[in-house]
Structure formats: structure tokens, C-alpha cells
Amino acid sequence: MKIGIFGLGQMGSAMIRGYLRTNTLSPADVLVKGGRSQTAKKVSNSLGLTLIDNLTELAEASLILIATNPASVLSVLESLPEEVTANRIPIVSVAGGVSLDEMGAVLGADYPLAHSIPNTAVEVNQGVLGIAYAE
Ligand SMILES: NC(=O)c1ccc[n+]([C@@H]2O[C@H](COP(=O)([O-])OP(=O)(O)OC[C@H]3O[C@@H](n4cnc5c(N)ncnc54)[C@H](OP(=O)(O)O)[C@@H]3O)[C@@H](O)[C@H]2O)c1
């Protein structure tokens, strides 16, 4: 299973490290879209993940995680190409303060969305998280 992730800061990299640690995912399964700095590139290089430029590459993912700053979440959703949204690839945001209703207003109220708030202990598979699902 491939997953896509936006943002490899503290939380994004903690989640991916947790998946790799348990072999839930292999590095080749992870497609990363980074932000403006070199952060995602550095982490991707050190973990062997694939950094993407073209968002259509996310069409092969089974799940997309959004671990950007809250202010970027809705613009990230707006940037998703038709190839991704037409496949109705489930999206999970871990960003604080951006509700399922706000995300659904961009992608449609019936789009498969979830909002989760984990903690960075997910990096060592000891995390505690809350999760809410759209209808
Ligand atoms: N840290 C926690 O304990 C924690 C707990 C629960 C929830 N969260 C949530 O997790 C999210 C990330 O938090 P964090 O602590 O990991 O922050 P962070 O370390 O600042 O990481 C955020 C990352 O998002 C990237 N980014 C911003 N806009 C982007 C875009 N349009 N496309 C791709 N990447 C983008 C940034 O990349 P550049 O800097 O390169 O632009 C940055 O590396 C936040 O929404 C926060 O509310 C965090």
C-alpha cells in the first residue's frame, strides 16, 4: 500500500518513522510533498522516501495524510488534482483547528475524510490519538 503525505515536520516525520519502524510501510511506499524549505527533502533522503513534485503521482496512493501547518490545509486540498479526488482517495488531516466541515466544504461533504490529533509518541508506536470521521 502506498501513502502520500504533505509535510514532514515534527508530526509528519514522527508518523512515517512509526510506520517504518513496524514495517507497516516500506520507504518505497511513501510519497512525500514537502513545503518551502528543505525539511521534507532532508528527511526523505535520510529515510529513503520518494519526494514528489507532481501531485498526480498521488493518484497511486491508497491514503493521503496532511501534516502541514493548519493554515496550509485547505489550500493543499484545493491543490489536489482530479486524478486524486476522482479516485476518492481517503484523506486524513492531523492539523489542529481545521474541521471536517471546512475540509468537506472544499472536497464535498461526502468525500472520505478524517481528522486525527496524534502525539509525537507515534514515532515509537506509543502514541495516543483521537480521530473523527466525516459522514
Ligand atoms: N507536533 C505535535 O505534537 C502535533 C500534535 C498534533 C497535531 N499536530 C499538527 O500537525 C501539523 C504539523 O505540526 P508539526 O509540529 O509537525 O509542524 P512543523 O514541524 O512546522 O511541520 C509542518 C511542515 O509542514 C510543511 N508544509 C507547510 N505547508 C506545506 C504545503 N503546502 N505542502 C507541503 N508541506 C507543507 C512545512 O514545510 P516547510 O517548512 O518546508 O514549508 C513543515 O515542514 C500541524 O497542523 C499541527 O497542528 C502536531
The ligand as a Tripos MOL2 file, in Angstrom:
@<TRIPOS>MOLECULE
LIG
   48    52     1     0     0
SMALL
NO_CHARGES

@<TRIPOS>ATOM
      1 N1          3.8000   18.4190   16.8050 N.am      1 LIG1
      2 C1          2.7920   17.8940   17.5020 C.2       1 LIG1
      3 O1          2.9600   17.3720   18.6320 O.2       1 LIG1
      4 C2          1.4060   17.8680   16.8980 C.ar      1 LIG1
      5 C3          0.3830   17.1800   17.5720 C.ar      1 LIG1
      6 C4         -0.8830   17.0900   16.9700 C.ar      1 LIG1
      7 C5         -1.1360   17.7160   15.7530 C.ar      1 LIG1
      8 N2         -0.1150   18.4130   15.1500 N.ar      1 LIG1
      9 C6         -0.4340   19.0680   13.8780 C.3       1 LIG1
     10 O2          0.4660   18.5780   12.9050 O.3       1 LIG1
     11 C7          0.7080   19.5960   11.9390 C.3       1 LIG1
     12 C8          2.2050   19.7240   11.7490 C.3       1 LIG1
     13 O3          2.7600   20.0900   13.0070 O.3       1 LIG1
     14 P1          4.3270   19.9750   13.2400 P.3       1 LIG1
     15 O4          4.5500   20.1270   14.6850 O.co2     1 LIG1
     16 O5          4.8440   18.7850   12.5110 O.co2     1 LIG1
     17 O6          4.8090   21.3170   12.4810 O.3       1 LIG1
     18 P2          6.1460   21.5490   11.6780 P.3       1 LIG1
     19 O7          7.2720   20.8060   12.3110 O.co2     1 LIG1
     20 O8          6.2470   23.0210   11.4770 O.co2     1 LIG1
     21 O9          5.8670   20.8440   10.2710 O.3       1 LIG1
     22 C9          4.9660   21.3580    9.3520 C.3       1 LIG1
     23 C10         5.5240   21.0400    7.9990 C.3       1 LIG1
     24 O10         4.5320   21.3090    7.0160 O.3       1 LIG1
     25 C11         5.2060   21.6950    5.8470 C.3       1 LIG1
     26 N3          4.2870   22.4120    4.9680 N.ar      1 LIG1
     27 C12         3.6940   23.6070    5.1460 C.ar      1 LIG1
     28 N4          2.9180   23.9200    4.0880 N.ar      1 LIG1
     29 C13         3.0260   22.8740    3.2280 C.ar      1 LIG1
     30 C14         2.4510   22.5820    1.9670 C.ar      1 LIG1
     31 N5          1.5930   23.4250    1.3690 N.pl3     1 LIG1
     32 N6          2.7780   21.4150    1.3610 N.ar      1 LIG1
     33 C15         3.6220   20.5330    1.9560 C.ar      1 LIG1
     34 N7          4.2060   20.7590    3.1610 N.ar      1 LIG1
     35 C16         3.8980   21.9120    3.7830 C.ar      1 LIG1
     36 C17         6.3460   22.5740    6.3470 C.3       1 LIG1
     37 O11         7.3540   22.5640    5.3820 O.3       1 LIG1
     38 P3          8.2980   23.8470    5.1270 P.3       1 LIG1
     39 O12         8.7250   24.3390    6.4720 O.co2     1 LIG1
     40 O13         9.3880   23.2560    4.3030 O.co2     1 LIG1
     41 O14         7.4710   24.8580    4.3680 O.co2     1 LIG1
     42 C18         6.7490   21.8740    7.6440 C.3       1 LIG1
     43 O15         7.8590   21.0110    7.4650 O.3       1 LIG1
     44 C19         0.0690   20.8880   12.4670 C.3       1 LIG1
     45 O16        -1.0940   21.1360   11.7280 O.3       1 LIG1
     46 C20        -0.2350   20.5760   13.9090 C.3       1 LIG1
     47 O17        -1.4360   21.2130   14.3520 O.3       1 LIG1
     48 C21         1.1410   18.4930   15.6710 C.ar      1 LIG1
@<TRIPOS>BOND
     1     1     2 1
     2     2     3 2
     3     2     4 1
     4     4     5 ar
     5     4    48 ar
     6     5     6 ar
     7     6     7 ar
     8     7     8 ar
     9     8     9 1
    10     8    48 ar
    11     9    10 1
    12     9    46 1
    13    10    11 1
    14    11    12 1
    15    11    44 1
    16    12    13 1
    17    13    14 1
    18    14    15 2
    19    14    16 1
    20    14    17 1
    21    17    18 1
    22    18    19 2
    23    18    20 1
    24    18    21 1
    25    21    22 1
    26    22    23 1
    27    23    24 1
    28    23    42 1
    29    24    25 1
    30    25    26 1
    31    25    36 1
    32    26    27 ar
    33    26    35 ar
    34    27    28 ar
    35    28    29 ar
    36    29    30 ar
    37    29    35 ar
    38    30    31 1
    39    30    32 ar
    40    32    33 ar
    41    33    34 ar
    42    34    35 ar
    43    36    37 1
    44    36    42 1
    45    37    38 1
    46    38    39 2
    47    38    40 1
    48    38    41 1
    49    42    43 1
    50    44    45 1
    51    44    46 1
    52    46    47 1
@<TRIPOS>SUBSTRUCTURE
     1 LIG1         1 GROUP 0 **** ****
